[in-house]
Amino acid sequence: MTSTGDEAAVGGLCSVHLPRAARSVQECAWESQPAEHGTAERPRMGRFPAVQAGQPAIERLGPTSALVGYRGPTACAAAGITYRQLDYWARTGLLEPSVRSVYPASSQRLYSFRDVLLLKIVKRLLDAGVSLQNIRVAVTHLQSAEVGDLAGLTLMCDGAVVYECTTAQQVVDLLKGGQGVFGIAVGAVWQELESALGRLHAERTDTGETVIGHDPADELAQRRNRAG
């Protein structure tokens, strides 16, 4: 049976360690236009927004763009989790999609790049044995941080408490104190995720247009087939 994370043991509240001395959560409070066929429009789908003849080309949206969202199955594939986990975490408020929820019921959840990044981090913390209670606090803190700052963070944990490090020296100090036995370099996770999402389909948040993933390996294979 696949774990959703709700079976994790309950531990103490998670701590975030900033450049100065370590503080508990209570002390720092986490400071921190399409072509035409007759008269009917054809559905738009492509790597770029639809462009009329004679219009300049539009730059392809990257996976981290605020104009790009990811549906549940895509988020699961990129984060390495099951849809059951995704659904449970959304319904219990651990990590809800920031772009679009399931309300109204006819809609599908749509996750931002930051959402999927946090899903991947949650999965790694669960695998390391961190309690769901600690993870909830960590997620709340990471959601409040600037997106650009996330790539410079390293999360360290000892299986019970999660520490946020912004410098290499903080990581060394935690290791010396025996407080860090598992680390997540958020920047490395970011790069891995950006590469994975670039190969998967997405959705434009402003138009609903499908953005086709681009896999360099597929393109190379196509070129070889044409050459052959």
BELZI-V666735 format. One record per backbone hydrogen bond with DSSP energy under -1.0 kcal/mol. CO is the residue of the C=O (numbers start at 1). NH is the residue of the N-H. If there is no record, write none. Layout:
# BELZI-V666735
co=CO nh=NH
co=CO nh=NH
This chain:
# BELZI-V666735
co=5 nh=8
co=24 nh=28
co=25 nh=29
co=28 nh=31
co=35 nh=42
co=37 nh=40
co=40 nh=37
co=52 nh=55
co=62 nh=65
co=65 nh=68
co=67 nh=205
co=69 nh=203
co=70 nh=111
co=71 nh=75
co=72 nh=76
co=73 nh=77
co=74 nh=78
co=75 nh=79
co=76 nh=80
co=76 nh=81
co=82 nh=86
co=83 nh=87
co=84 nh=88
co=85 nh=89
co=86 nh=90
co=87 nh=91
co=88 nh=92
co=89 nh=94
co=89 nh=95
co=100 nh=110
co=104 nh=107
co=110 nh=99
co=110 nh=100
co=111 nh=70
co=112 nh=116
co=113 nh=117
co=114 nh=118
co=115 nh=119
co=116 nh=120
co=117 nh=121
co=118 nh=122
co=119 nh=123
co=120 nh=124
co=121 nh=125
co=122 nh=126
co=123 nh=127
co=124 nh=128
co=125 nh=130
co=126 nh=129
co=131 nh=135
co=132 nh=136
co=133 nh=137
co=134 nh=138
co=135 nh=139
co=136 nh=140
co=137 nh=141
co=138 nh=142
co=139 nh=143
co=146 nh=149
co=147 nh=150
co=149 nh=152
co=150 nh=153
co=153 nh=186
co=154 nh=165
co=155 nh=184
co=156 nh=163
co=157 nh=181
co=157 nh=182
co=161 nh=158
co=163 nh=156
co=165 nh=154
co=167 nh=171
co=168 nh=172
co=169 nh=173
co=170 nh=174
co=171 nh=175
co=172 nh=176
co=173 nh=177
co=174 nh=179
co=175 nh=178
co=182 nh=157
co=184 nh=155
co=184 nh=186
co=185 nh=189
co=186 nh=190
co=187 nh=191
co=188 nh=192
co=189 nh=193
co=190 nh=194
co=191 nh=195
co=192 nh=196
co=193 nh=197
co=194 nh=198
co=196 nh=199
co=197 nh=200
co=198 nh=214
co=202 nh=211
co=203 nh=69
co=204 nh=208
co=209 nh=204
co=210 nh=46
co=211 nh=202
co=215 nh=219
co=216 nh=220
co=217 nh=221
co=218 nh=222
co=219 nh=223
co=220 nh=224
co=221 nh=225
co=222 nh=226
co=223 nh=227
co=224 nh=228
